[in-house]
Amino acid sequence: MTQRMSAADLDRTDLLLLAALQREGRLTNAELAERVHLSPSACLRRVQRLERDGVIAGYAAQVDAERLGLGLQAFVRVQLGRHDAESIEAFTAFVGQWDEVIACHALTGDMDYLLQVTVRDLEHFSRFLLDRLLNQAGVADVNSSFVLRTVKAFRGLPLPAR
């Protein structure tokens, strides 16, 4: 079994690589090597090690939701009526099937889950809420908040200073 890399194992060059890739994931290896002052072969070896060790979990395009006609975003707090393993497993399985839910977090406190939901409009949200979420056995309470404007969007994880 291979040991997973931790933050303590990352040196300054690894952090520079991660910062550059979080900002611009489509950099060529040559461009990336130049930015972090490595040879292309040394840069490629480091990136491959970061991928192999799971520090780089994958690559994805950032897609503009509004250009896809997804103009409404909401955060929905969900409380389950029961907290046994079967109810939790059933709820999380359903959430995994719903394309409208772009993130789901289990919480502490008075609500059990926080869903980030992206839909076309209020009608689409209403159908999602009434036909899917509230129809899901085990959901006891739901509280929704709509996003008026995004002040800061996810731009990458904060990296430790070296």
C-alpha positions in Angstrom: 0.0 0.0 0.0 1.4 3.4 -1.0 1.5 6.1 1.6 -0.4 9.2 0.7 1.4 12.5 0.5 0.6 15.1 3.2 0.9 18.9 3.3 4.2 18.5 5.2 5.7 16.5 2.3 5.1 19.4 -0.2 8.0 21.6 -0.8 7.9 25.2 -2.2 8.1 24.0 -5.9 5.2 21.6 -5.4 3.1 24.4 -4.0 4.1 26.7 -6.9 3.0 23.9 -9.3 -0.3 23.4 -7.5 -1.0 27.2 -7.4 -0.3 27.5 -11.2 -2.4 24.5 -12.0 -5.3 25.8 -9.9 -5.2 29.1 -11.7 -4.6 27.7 -15.2 -5.2 24.0 -15.5 -4.5 24.0 -19.3 -0.9 25.1 -19.1 1.4 23.0 -21.2 4.2 21.2 -19.3 6.7 23.6 -20.9 4.7 26.6 -19.8 4.3 25.2 -16.3 8.0 24.3 -16.1 8.9 27.9 -17.0 6.6 29.4 -14.4 8.1 27.3 -11.6 11.7 27.5 -12.9 12.2 23.7 -13.6 13.2 21.8 -16.6 10.2 20.3 -18.5 11.3 16.7 -17.5 11.6 17.6 -13.8 8.3 19.4 -13.9 6.5 16.5 -15.6 7.9 14.1 -12.9 6.7 16.3 -10.1 3.2 16.7 -11.6 3.0 12.9 -12.2 4.0 12.3 -8.5 1.4 14.8 -7.3 -1.2 13.0 -9.4 -0.1 9.5 -8.4 -0.1 10.5 -4.7 -3.6 12.0 -5.0 -2.7 15.6 -4.3 -4.0 16.4 -7.7 -7.3 14.7 -7.7 -8.3 15.5 -11.4 -8.8 18.2 -14.0 -12.0 19.9 -15.0 -13.2 22.9 -17.0 -14.9 25.7 -15.2 -18.2 26.2 -17.0 -20.3 29.4 -16.8 -23.7 28.3 -15.4 -25.5 31.3 -16.8 -24.3 30.6 -20.4 -25.9 27.2 -20.0 -29.2 28.8 -19.0 -28.7 27.9 -15.3 -29.5 31.3 -13.8 -30.7 30.4 -10.3 -28.5 29.1 -7.5 -29.8 28.1 -4.1 -28.4 26.6 -0.9 -30.8 24.2 0.7 -30.5 22.9 4.2 -32.1 19.5 4.8 -33.1 17.8 8.0 -33.8 14.1 8.0 -36.5 12.6 10.1 -34.4 9.6 11.0 -30.7 9.2 11.4 -30.3 5.5 11.0 -27.8 4.1 8.5 -30.5 3.0 6.1 -32.1 6.5 6.0 -28.8 8.2 5.5 -27.7 5.8 2.8 -31.0 6.2 0.9 -30.9 10.0 1.1 -27.2 10.2 -0.1 -27.9 7.8 -2.9 -30.8 10.0 -4.2 -28.8 13.2 -3.9 -26.0 11.6 -6.0 -28.5 11.0 -8.8 -29.8 14.6 -8.9 -27.9 16.7 -11.5 -29.3 19.9 -10.0 -27.3 19.2 -6.8 -23.8 20.3 -7.6 -22.5 19.9 -4.0 -23.8 18.2 -0.8 -22.2 18.5 2.6 -23.1 16.6 5.8 -23.3 19.2 8.7 -23.3 19.5 12.4 -26.0 21.6 14.1 -29.7 21.7 13.5 -29.7 20.7 9.9 -28.2 17.5 8.5 -27.1 18.4 5.0 -26.4 21.5 2.9 -27.1 21.2 -0.8 -25.9 23.6 -3.4 -28.5 23.6 -6.2 -28.2 25.1 -9.7 -31.2 25.3 -11.9 -32.7 27.3 -14.8 -35.2 29.4 -12.9 -37.7 29.4 -10.0 -40.1 27.1 -11.8 -37.3 24.5 -12.2 -36.3 24.9 -8.5 -39.9 24.5 -7.5 -40.2 21.2 -9.4 -36.9 20.0 -8.0 -38.0 20.8 -4.4 -41.6 19.5 -4.7 -41.1 16.5 -7.0 -37.7 15.2 -5.8 -36.4 16.6 -2.5 -39.7 16.7 -0.5 -40.8 13.5 -2.1 -37.8 11.7 -0.8 -38.8 9.6 2.2 -37.0 10.6 5.3 -36.8 14.4 4.6 -38.4 16.1 7.6 -37.5 19.8 7.0 -36.1 21.9 4.2 -34.9 25.6 4.3 -33.8 27.3 1.1 -31.8 30.5 0.5 -31.3 31.9 -3.0 -28.0 33.4 -4.2 -28.5 37.1 -5.1 -24.9 37.6 -6.3 -21.7 35.7 -5.9 -19.1 37.8 -4.1 -16.3 35.2 -4.3 -16.4 32.0 -6.2 -14.2 28.9 -5.7 -10.8 29.6 -7.2 -8.8 26.8 -5.7 -7.8 25.6 -2.3 -5.6 27.7 0.0 -2.1 26.3 -0.1 0.2 26.2 2.9 2.9 28.8 2.9 6.5 27.6 2.5 
